[in-house]
Amino acid sequence: MSNNKSKLSEERLIYQRKDLLQAQLTNEGISISEQSLIQENSQSSYCCFSNNSNISTTVSYFIPFKNILYTRFADLENDDNEIILTYVKPISDLNQKQNLQIQDINIQILNDISPSQTSLTDYILQKAYPNNFIHPSILILINPHGGQGKAKTIYNEQILPVLKAADVNITYCETEYSEHATDIAKDLDVSKFDIVACCSGDGIPHEVINGFYNKPDMGVEAFNKIAVTQLPCGSGNALSLSTHGSNNASIATWQMLKAKKTKIDLMAVTQEIKNEQVTKLSFLSQCYGMIADSDIGTEHLRWLGPIRFDLGVVHKVYTGAEYPCEVYVKYYTQDKSAIRSHVNEHLRKEISKEHAVTKEDLNTSGPNLSDSIPNDWDKLPNEITSKLNIFYVGKMPYVSSDTQFFPAALPNDGFMDLIITDTNTSKLDQTSILLSVSKGEHINNAKVLHAKITNYRLIPKIDAKNHYISIDGENFPFKPLQVEVLPKILTGLLQDGKFTDTHLTKNI
Ligand SMILES: Nc1ncnc2c1ncn2[C@@H]1O[C@H](COP(=O)(O)OP(=O)(O)OP(=O)(O)O)[C@@H](O)[C@H]1O
């Protein structure tokens, strides 16, 4: 859609159209005033200033640039600054859940404050997309089976209307088999896209990242150019919750369009498969113990819905399930107050200029799995590892909408967050720890080991039957694994370059 139009000469007065809403551009958005006999609906999310006269009322409302999806001139022939503005209006639905409405209005801008080389509509679009995503080219990768088969409906009803309203260039692709997203990403023409948006659970972004990694250049070009994100259409939507702050697909789409490209650390997970060391990338988490078993081990109870997971965990706590293992860790710190200071400091730091990923950044530097443990790694004490029940390492704060499992996780601090619990803790205390996970307060509990780490090796010492290792929510071989952080690899889309706030970060 073209916004090309020569500007009005500055001296020229605009003829004020009586049939149009009159608007003023401000630094933060567009302020619209309306002479009307009818007062603005009191449920409106806009600021309303009105005298209570029922004869003639002036209503003013404000549309922040962030809410503007698109704008164009109503008539390219007329010089009267009439534009059509497409914007979102956040609303709460009947269940008090946040949602979006998309609206179009015709308005006349009375003060064109755009620079002389820029048309009025281009100026508004630049303000609406300060992070440079105007008309992005987006590859929509949709898992039609995601979210128990609801993904396509969510896409058509909640995502597509927002993308269309923002005049985005869409390429649509459905995954046809497991690991199809890996193949698509591996063969992707990087020059064609700005964003890969996975309309799925966390499984498809995991596959896309590994598809990039399987490219001949290990994904260097793709990781530098293309942002990988998720629009929530699955049963596990941790990436969307942690980056767009929402499980609602319309809101997440809007936030994605407004987000800032930011580098995110990845984790390289190495296992020995058929006598070869195989490394895959993980963006979210690795899990062993009762959480992995309650998630992957209860797939056959899918029909129960999300409660199957909670029931699995409760059952494991009350039967005293233990997952013996050996764990070796290279710590940054396991001191709770040092972690707090680290988060504080990191969030206050100026975001450094993006560095370009190189092949060296994607190489692992840790020992081989068969090598002995380096001197600067620590072995976790046997009294913990013989009675371990949760081993969970993560890089993003939210693992589900009511679970801030890693509230201290940061996008690019170069560390993973490790959480371990064991059955030396009473069942009552374990229950209280699990209940505090919804607010991310479990990390304050002295009985929870929480550490910032750069490397670890986990060697399960339990029979593989009915036990699982879950990586980014996917089932991996039940074998020893070694993991290290690869700093600032993935281009993500974050609000102001930060993860969604948690109980820990919101007060910083
Ligand atoms: N067409 C397909 N047929 C079968 N499996 C598929 C297809 N497309 C994707 N998959 C697989 O589905 C798995 C789950 O994908 P995703 O995470 O997007 O959905 P989900 O609803 O969150 O499901 P889950 O809870 O199983 O993780 C992935 O491992 C992916 O390989």
The ligand as an SDF file (V2000), in Angstrom:
LIG
                    3D

 31 33  0  0  0  0  0  0  0  0999 V2000
    1.7750  -32.3730   11.0720 N   0  0  0  0  0  0  0  0  0  0  0  0
    2.3050  -32.9290   12.1560 C   0  0  0  0  0  0  0  0  0  0  0  0
    2.0560  -34.2190   12.4670 N   0  0  0  0  0  0  0  0  0  0  0  0
    2.5710  -34.7930   13.5710 C   0  0  0  0  0  0  0  0  0  0  0  0
    3.3550  -34.1420   14.4660 N   0  0  0  0  0  0  0  0  0  0  0  0
    3.6290  -32.8570   14.2180 C   0  0  0  0  0  0  0  0  0  0  0  0
    3.1180  -32.1690   13.0680 C   0  0  0  0  0  0  0  0  0  0  0  0
    3.5340  -30.8900   13.1010 N   0  0  0  0  0  0  0  0  0  0  0  0
    4.2860  -30.7900   14.2170 C   0  0  0  0  0  0  0  0  0  0  0  0
    4.3450  -31.9470   14.8880 N   0  0  0  0  0  0  0  0  0  0  0  0
    5.0180  -32.2420   16.1750 C   0  0  0  0  0  0  0  0  0  0  0  0
    4.1770  -31.8660   17.2470 O   0  0  0  0  0  0  0  0  0  0  0  0
    4.9750  -31.6920   18.4190 C   0  0  0  0  0  0  0  0  0  0  0  0
    4.3320  -30.6770   19.3580 C   0  0  0  0  0  0  0  0  0  0  0  0
    4.2860  -29.4260   18.7690 O   0  0  0  0  0  0  0  0  0  0  0  0
    3.9070  -28.1020   19.5660 P   0  0  0  0  0  0  0  0  0  0  0  0
    4.8270  -27.9000   20.6980 O   0  0  0  0  0  0  0  0  0  0  0  0
    3.8140  -27.0620   18.5550 O   0  0  0  0  0  0  0  0  0  0  0  0
    2.4210  -28.3650   20.0690 O   0  0  0  0  0  0  0  0  0  0  0  0
    1.7260  -28.5050   21.4790 P   0  0  0  0  0  0  0  0  0  0  0  0
    0.2690  -28.3630   21.3020 O   0  0  0  0  0  0  0  0  0  0  0  0
    2.3190  -27.6150   22.5000 O   0  0  0  0  0  0  0  0  0  0  0  0
    1.9890  -29.9930   21.7890 O   0  0  0  0  0  0  0  0  0  0  0  0
    2.7650  -30.7230   22.9360 P   0  0  0  0  0  0  0  0  0  0  0  0
    1.9770  -30.4850   24.1700 O   0  0  0  0  0  0  0  0  0  0  0  0
    2.7570  -32.1380   22.4500 O   0  0  0  0  0  0  0  0  0  0  0  0
    4.1770  -30.1340   22.9870 O   0  0  0  0  0  0  0  0  0  0  0  0
    6.3540  -31.3080   17.9130 C   0  0  0  0  0  0  0  0  0  0  0  0
    7.2660  -32.2600   18.4010 O   0  0  0  0  0  0  0  0  0  0  0  0
    6.2580  -31.4260   16.3880 C   0  0  0  0  0  0  0  0  0  0  0  0
    7.3640  -32.1070   15.8390 O   0  0  0  0  0  0  0  0  0  0  0  0
  1  2  1  0
  2  3  1  0
  2  7  2  0
  3  4  2  0
  4  5  1  0
  5  6  2  0
  6  7  1  0
  6 10  1  0
  7  8  1  0
  8  9  2  0
  9 10  1  0
 10 11  1  0
 11 12  1  0
 11 30  1  0
 12 13  1  0
 13 14  1  0
 13 28  1  0
 14 15  1  0
 15 16  1  0
 16 17  2  0
 16 18  1  0
 16 19  1  0
 19 20  1  0
 20 21  2  0
 20 22  1  0
 20 23  1  0
 23 24  1  0
 24 25  2  0
 24 26  1  0
 24 27  1  0
 28 29  1  0
 28 30  1  0
 30 31  1  0
M  END
$$$$
